[in-house]
Amino acid sequence: MISDLQGRRAIITGAAAGLGRATAELFVAQGASVVVSDLDGDGAAKVAAELGDRAVAAVCDVTSADALAATVDVAVKSFGGLDVMVNNAGVEIGKPLVETTEEEFEQLMRINVTGTFLGIKAAVPALVEAGGGSIVNMASVAGIGGAPLLGAYCASKGAVVRLTEVAAIELKAAGIRVNAVCPAFIDTAMVDRLTTPFEAAVGMPFGEVLKLKQGRIGTADEVAEMVAFLASDDASFTTGSQYVLDGGLVAGLL
Ligand SMILES: NC(=O)c1ccc[n+]([C@@H]2O[C@H](COP(=O)([O-])OP(=O)(O)OC[C@H]3O[C@@H](n4cnc5c(N)ncnc54)[C@H](O)[C@@H]3O)[C@@H](O)[C@H]2O)c1
């Protein structure tokens, strides 16, 4: 996929690891300046240091509107403004719904859904100031259909898809595009944590599930390419959409 982010100023939440980290690396390689933000401040600082002069770190818990506002300030002070907001931070719970506590459910919703909502709200004034921009929300195929053990997670990602659509419509006049990315299983620590409980739930080795449903595991770089495309002018007529990366999982009944 071709995209060019030369001169773009971006924030990526949850960028100390996994998909956020791969996205930060690609953005910088394509010419963007990036605020590498994460709850894990040391991890964010390490990634930013590796990426060089066009990356700065910010400690940011996406459940805090104040922390997100401070992260936007870092972009404005460091790079002179903001063109791209990637609401990537998210967590999983791998448990049957009836064993999930109310506190666990609410905490996951707070990070995955409220965090995305607050990320959109924090970014919009700076994006408007820049004359428009792009917001990319990390949803999941779990936002399109159900999967065992992922009840709270599926509910949260379904909400992220709907939030994306509403934000796209409401922000169209301001020249802000808003899209969601919906990956299937991608090779990150999140999937490592889910493998054992998932195998127990479906009674099948994880590798066999992957082979049957999506052919193979996806890579963080493949997801980063999609985010970079949506952030760029190559996606200039694209807003309010879901971009699925799943090796055909959602398409196939068998
Ligand atoms: N890996 C997959 O297969 C997959 C598939 C679909 C969607 N996703 C989504 O992609 C996003 C990234 O997932 P990943 O696989 O890279 O996960 P990961 O666990 O490897 O990395 C997540 C990062 O988010 C950070 N984080 C967690 N809570 C945070 C908070 N409250 N505020 C700020 N940062 C926080 C963590 O410190 C970590 O650096 C998530 O939204 C996830 O739901 C992942």
The ligand as a Tripos MOL2 file, in Angstrom:
@<TRIPOS>MOLECULE
LIG
   44    48     1     0     0
SMALL
NO_CHARGES

@<TRIPOS>ATOM
      1 N1         -3.1890   -8.1830   18.5410 N.am      1 LIG1
      2 C1         -4.3300   -8.4380   17.9400 C.2       1 LIG1
      3 O1         -4.5580   -9.5500   17.4450 O.2       1 LIG1
      4 C2         -5.3670   -7.3790   17.8280 C.ar      1 LIG1
      5 C3         -6.4270   -7.6110   16.9540 C.ar      1 LIG1
      6 C4         -7.4230   -6.6520   16.8100 C.ar      1 LIG1
      7 C5         -7.3370   -5.4720   17.5160 C.ar      1 LIG1
      8 N2         -6.3140   -5.2630   18.3660 N.ar      1 LIG1
      9 C6         -6.2850   -3.9910   19.0810 C.3       1 LIG1
     10 O2         -5.0900   -3.3170   18.7780 O.3       1 LIG1
     11 C7         -4.7140   -2.4740   19.8660 C.3       1 LIG1
     12 C8         -3.2790   -2.7890   20.2750 C.3       1 LIG1
     13 O3         -3.2180   -4.1610   20.6520 O.3       1 LIG1
     14 P1         -1.8350   -4.9450   20.7780 P.3       1 LIG1
     15 O4         -2.0820   -6.3090   20.2780 O.co2     1 LIG1
     16 O5         -0.7300   -4.1300   20.2230 O.co2     1 LIG1
     17 O6         -1.7530   -5.0180   22.3740 O.3       1 LIG1
     18 P2         -0.4750   -5.0300   23.3410 P.3       1 LIG1
     19 O7         -1.0090   -5.5290   24.6400 O.co2     1 LIG1
     20 O8          0.6520   -5.7270   22.6840 O.co2     1 LIG1
     21 O9         -0.1000   -3.4670   23.4760 O.3       1 LIG1
     22 C9         -1.0330   -2.5810   24.0190 C.3       1 LIG1
     23 C10        -0.3380   -1.3110   24.4820 C.3       1 LIG1
     24 O10        -1.3730   -0.4720   25.0310 O.3       1 LIG1
     25 C11        -0.9050    0.0510   26.2860 C.3       1 LIG1
     26 N3         -2.0490    0.3620   27.1530 N.ar      1 LIG1
     27 C12        -2.8270   -0.5040   27.8530 C.ar      1 LIG1
     28 N4         -3.7300    0.1690   28.5730 N.ar      1 LIG1
     29 C13        -3.5350    1.5010   28.3240 C.ar      1 LIG1
     30 C14        -4.1410    2.6830   28.7730 C.ar      1 LIG1
     31 N5         -5.1450    2.6720   29.6610 N.pl3     1 LIG1
     32 N6         -3.6960    3.8730   28.2850 N.ar      1 LIG1
     33 C15        -2.6570    3.8960   27.3980 C.ar      1 LIG1
     34 N7         -2.0250    2.8020   26.9550 N.ar      1 LIG1
     35 C16        -2.4600    1.6260   27.4190 C.ar      1 LIG1
     36 C17        -0.0120   -1.0340   26.8690 C.3       1 LIG1
     37 O11         0.9000   -0.5000   27.8120 O.3       1 LIG1
     38 C18         0.6840   -1.5490   25.5960 C.3       1 LIG1
     39 O12         1.8740   -0.8430   25.3200 O.3       1 LIG1
     40 C19        -5.7520   -2.7320   20.9670 C.3       1 LIG1
     41 O13        -6.7700   -1.7490   20.8950 O.3       1 LIG1
     42 C20        -6.2940   -4.0910   20.5920 C.3       1 LIG1
     43 O14        -7.5790   -4.3000   21.1150 O.3       1 LIG1
     44 C21        -5.3180   -6.1810   18.5320 C.ar      1 LIG1
@<TRIPOS>BOND
     1     1     2 1
     2     2     3 2
     3     2     4 1
     4     4     5 ar
     5     4    44 ar
     6     5     6 ar
     7     6     7 ar
     8     7     8 ar
     9     8     9 1
    10     8    44 ar
    11     9    10 1
    12     9    42 1
    13    10    11 1
    14    11    12 1
    15    11    40 1
    16    12    13 1
    17    13    14 1
    18    14    15 2
    19    14    16 1
    20    14    17 1
    21    17    18 1
    22    18    19 2
    23    18    20 1
    24    18    21 1
    25    21    22 1
    26    22    23 1
    27    23    24 1
    28    23    38 1
    29    24    25 1
    30    25    26 1
    31    25    36 1
    32    26    27 ar
    33    26    35 ar
    34    27    28 ar
    35    28    29 ar
    36    29    30 ar
    37    29    35 ar
    38    30    31 1
    39    30    32 ar
    40    32    33 ar
    41    33    34 ar
    42    34    35 ar
    43    36    37 1
    44    36    38 1
    45    38    39 1
    46    40    41 1
    47    40    42 1
    48    42    43 1
@<TRIPOS>SUBSTRUCTURE
     1 LIG1         1 GROUP 0 **** ****
